[in-house]
Amino acid sequence: MSHGNRPAHHVPAGGSAIREPLQQLQKAELVAVDGKKGRKLTREGIALLNRTAAEVVKELKVQPQEAPS
């Protein structure tokens, strides 16, 4: 059975590939540590995501739709 370009086995991400961006978000006060639960978005982080999502939706509405082929 062929799986196309699927990798032959699971490869875990390097620890710093996840940890460092989260630390940067913490420094910017967009993410906060929530005790033993881990990290969660702050009000500022949620507001930034909402503004960004609204901009994307607005941009998609402005662009003309491509005709299906």
C-alpha positions, 0 to 999 in steps of 0.5 A, a space after each residue: 500500500 502506497 502512502 505517497 510522501 508520508 514519512 516511514 516513521 514518526 520523528 519527534 520535534 526538537 524541544 527548542 522548536 516548541 519551547 523558544 517560540 512559547 518563551 518569546 510569546 511569554 516575553 511579549 505577554 501574549 501567553 502566561 504560565 498557568 500553574 501545572 496546566 501549562 501555558 494559556 493565552 492572555 487577554 492580549 493574546 486572544 485580542 491579537 488572534 481575534 484582530 488577525 482573524 478579522 483582518 484575514 476574513 476581511 482580506 478574503 472578502 475583498 479578493 475576487 473568488 476564483 472560478 472552479 476548474 
